[in-house]
Amino acid sequence: ERLAELYAARQAEMGAAISQEMGAPVSLARGAQTAAGLGHLRHFVRVLREFAFEEPLRPDSPADRLAHVPIGVAALIAPWNWPMNQVTLKVVPALAAGNTVVLKPSEIAPLSSLRFAELVAAAGFPPGVFNLVNGEGPVVGEALARHVHAPVVYLQIDAEGHDDQVVLQFLRAAELKHSRVAMRAGLGFLVAEGFQPLLGGSIDVPSYG
């Protein structure tokens, strides 16, 4: 809740950063893109108030419990477009579920993520729970996907214009260490078998012929 409050108070600053990094008009950067991030923050706050991290396994076995526990370190790789929309959708549920986060924003649009990192620190999150690393996707992004201590990898890239081998490079890196992987490439989603959303729910995977 504190993070949402701080974000709301600094919307003008966030909008300016988004406009500067990706060239969006200030009115769009603040009125739509910054606002999208705030909307997601407030939504996840509402979800957390009612989300049952522990619940009965079955009605006929009340002593048996089903517990939703953190997975560990989540490596989250965000694209350049609509940066705060993408960052908040990835980071907030991962943190809310009790995971440690390593965020890599796009190397061409990192400014708003740096502002977001300042807000996380100001909100009082413990040191090391949220981490931000900058760098190029094929270097830093691949290193995150390969890292043995990151059991969750979520990345979104614009597959248009990329060689297929570049797209597969990330999946193969994560596959080698048996991570839960979700990747959005252009309009499609590639979701590894066994992937589970961090705060319950389901993933609808569109099919494109």
C-alpha positions as CSV (number, residue, x, y, z in Angstrom):
1,E,0.0,0.0,0.0
2,R,2.9,2.4,0.8
3,L,4.4,1.7,-2.6
4,A,1.1,2.6,-4.3
5,E,0.9,5.8,-2.3
6,L,4.4,6.9,-3.2
7,Y,3.8,6.1,-6.8
8,A,0.7,8.1,-6.9
9,A,2.5,11.1,-5.3
10,R,5.2,11.0,-8.0
11,Q,3.2,10.5,-11.1
12,A,4.5,13.7,-12.7
13,E,8.1,12.6,-12.2
14,M,7.4,9.1,-13.5
15,G,5.6,10.5,-16.6
16,A,8.5,12.7,-17.4
17,A,10.9,9.8,-17.2
18,I,8.8,7.7,-19.5
19,S,8.5,10.5,-22.0
20,Q,12.2,11.1,-21.9
21,E,13.2,7.4,-22.3
22,M,10.8,6.3,-25.1
23,G,9.7,9.6,-26.7
24,A,6.0,9.4,-25.8
25,P,4.1,12.7,-25.5
26,V,4.0,13.8,-21.8
27,S,0.2,13.7,-21.8
28,L,0.3,10.0,-22.9
29,A,3.2,9.1,-20.7
30,R,1.5,10.4,-17.6
31,G,-2.2,10.1,-18.4
32,A,-2.0,6.5,-19.8
33,Q,1.3,4.8,-19.2
34,T,2.0,6.1,-15.7
35,A,-1.6,5.6,-14.8
36,A,-1.6,2.0,-16.0
37,G,1.2,1.2,-13.5
38,L,-0.8,2.9,-10.6
39,G,-3.9,0.9,-11.6
40,H,-2.0,-2.4,-11.4
41,L,-0.5,-1.5,-8.1
42,R,-3.9,-0.7,-6.6
43,H,-5.4,-3.8,-8.1
44,F,-2.8,-6.1,-6.5
45,V,-3.3,-4.4,-3.2
46,R,-7.0,-5.3,-3.4
47,V,-6.1,-8.9,-4.4
48,L,-3.7,-9.3,-1.5
49,R,-6.3,-8.2,1.1
50,E,-8.4,-11.3,0.2
51,F,-5.9,-13.8,-1.2
52,A,-5.7,-16.9,0.9
53,F,-2.0,-18.0,1.2
54,E,-3.2,-21.0,3.2
55,E,-6.5,-22.8,2.8
56,P,-8.1,-26.2,3.5
57,L,-7.0,-28.9,1.0
58,R,-10.5,-30.4,0.8
59,P,-13.8,-29.9,2.6
60,D,-13.7,-33.5,3.8
61,S,-10.2,-33.1,5.2
62,P,-10.1,-29.8,7.2
63,A,-6.8,-30.7,8.9
64,D,-4.9,-30.9,5.6
65,R,-3.8,-27.5,4.4
66,L,-2.8,-26.1,1.0
67,A,-0.1,-23.5,1.4
68,H,1.0,-21.1,-1.4
69,V,4.7,-20.4,-0.7
70,P,7.3,-18.2,-2.4
71,I,9.3,-19.9,-5.2
72,G,12.5,-17.9,-4.6
73,V,14.2,-15.5,-7.0
74,A,12.3,-14.2,-9.9
75,A,14.3,-12.8,-12.9
76,L,12.0,-10.4,-14.6
77,I,13.0,-8.9,-18.0
78,A,10.9,-6.0,-19.2
79,P,10.5,-4.5,-22.7
80,W,10.9,-0.8,-23.6
81,N,7.2,-0.1,-24.6
82,W,4.7,0.8,-21.9
83,P,7.5,0.3,-19.3
84,M,5.6,0.9,-16.0
85,N,2.7,-1.2,-17.2
86,Q,5.1,-4.1,-17.8
87,V,7.2,-3.5,-14.7
88,T,4.3,-3.4,-12.3
89,L,2.6,-6.4,-13.8
90,K,5.8,-8.4,-13.3
91,V,7.3,-7.0,-10.1
92,V,4.4,-6.4,-7.8
93,P,2.8,-9.9,-7.8
94,A,6.2,-11.5,-7.5
95,L,7.0,-9.4,-4.4
96,A,3.5,-9.8,-3.0
97,A,3.9,-13.6,-3.2
98,G,7.1,-13.3,-1.1
99,N,9.7,-13.7,-3.8
100,T,12.9,-11.9,-4.3
101,V,13.0,-9.9,-7.6
102,V,15.8,-9.1,-10.0
103,L,14.4,-6.7,-12.6
104,K,16.2,-5.9,-15.9
105,P,14.5,-3.1,-17.7
106,S,15.1,-2.5,-21.4
107,E,18.5,-1.0,-22.0
108,I,16.9,1.7,-24.2
109,A,14.2,2.7,-21.6
110,P,15.7,2.3,-18.1
111,L,14.8,5.6,-16.5
112,S,11.3,4.9,-15.3
113,S,12.5,1.6,-13.7
114,L,15.2,3.5,-11.9
115,R,12.5,5.8,-10.5
116,F,10.4,2.7,-9.6
117,A,13.4,1.3,-7.7
118,E,13.6,4.5,-5.7
119,L,10.0,4.2,-4.8
120,V,10.5,0.6,-3.6
121,A,13.3,1.6,-1.4
122,A,11.4,4.6,0.0
123,A,8.4,2.3,0.7
124,G,10.5,0.3,3.2
125,F,11.1,-3.0,1.4
126,P,14.0,-4.8,3.0
127,P,17.4,-4.5,1.3
128,G,17.9,-7.2,-1.3
129,V,14.3,-8.1,-1.8
130,F,14.0,-5.9,-4.9
131,N,17.1,-5.6,-7.2
132,L,17.6,-3.8,-10.5
133,V,20.3,-4.5,-13.0
134,N,20.9,-2.7,-16.2
135,G,22.5,-4.0,-19.4
136,E,21.9,-5.4,-22.8
137,G,19.4,-8.3,-23.3
138,P,21.8,-10.8,-25.0
139,V,24.3,-10.3,-22.2
140,V,22.6,-9.5,-18.9
141,G,19.2,-11.0,-19.9
142,E,20.8,-14.3,-20.9
143,A,22.9,-14.3,-17.7
144,L,19.7,-13.9,-15.6
145,A,18.0,-16.7,-17.6
146,R,20.9,-19.0,-17.0
147,H,21.4,-18.2,-13.3
148,V,21.0,-21.3,-11.2
149,H,19.4,-19.4,-8.3
150,A,16.6,-17.9,-10.4
151,P,13.9,-20.6,-10.6
152,V,11.4,-18.1,-12.2
153,V,12.2,-16.3,-15.5
154,Y,9.6,-13.9,-17.0
155,L,10.6,-12.0,-20.1
156,Q,9.0,-10.1,-22.9
157,I,10.7,-9.2,-26.0
158,D,9.7,-7.8,-29.4
159,A,10.2,-10.8,-31.6
160,E,9.7,-8.8,-34.8
161,G,13.0,-8.2,-36.3
162,H,14.8,-10.7,-34.1
163,D,16.4,-13.8,-35.5
164,D,14.6,-16.9,-34.2
165,Q,17.8,-18.1,-32.6
166,V,17.9,-15.0,-30.4
167,V,14.4,-15.7,-29.1
168,L,15.2,-19.4,-28.5
169,Q,18.5,-18.4,-26.8
170,F,16.6,-17.2,-23.7
171,L,14.4,-20.3,-23.5
172,R,17.3,-22.6,-23.9
173,A,19.3,-20.8,-21.2
174,A,16.4,-21.2,-18.8
175,E,15.6,-24.7,-19.8
176,L,19.1,-25.8,-19.0
177,K,18.5,-25.1,-15.3
178,H,14.8,-26.2,-15.3
179,S,13.2,-22.8,-14.5
180,R,9.6,-21.9,-14.7
181,V,9.5,-19.8,-17.8
182,A,7.0,-17.5,-19.3
183,M,7.9,-15.4,-22.4
184,R,5.9,-13.1,-24.5
185,A,7.3,-12.6,-28.0
186,G,5.4,-10.1,-30.1
187,L,1.7,-11.1,-30.0
188,G,2.3,-14.7,-28.8
189,F,3.1,-16.3,-25.5
190,L,5.5,-19.2,-24.9
191,V,4.8,-20.8,-21.6
192,A,7.0,-23.6,-20.3
193,E,5.2,-26.8,-19.2
194,G,4.4,-26.6,-15.5
195,F,4.5,-22.8,-15.2
196,Q,2.2,-21.5,-12.4
197,P,1.1,-17.8,-12.0
198,L,2.7,-16.2,-8.9
199,L,-0.7,-15.2,-7.4
200,G,-3.0,-18.0,-8.6
201,G,-5.3,-17.7,-11.5
202,S,-4.7,-19.0,-14.9
203,I,-2.9,-18.1,-18.1
204,D,-4.9,-18.0,-21.4
205,V,-2.5,-18.8,-24.2
206,P,-3.7,-17.6,-27.5
207,S,-3.1,-19.7,-30.6
208,Y,-1.9,-18.0,-33.8
209,G,-2.0,-20.1,-36.9
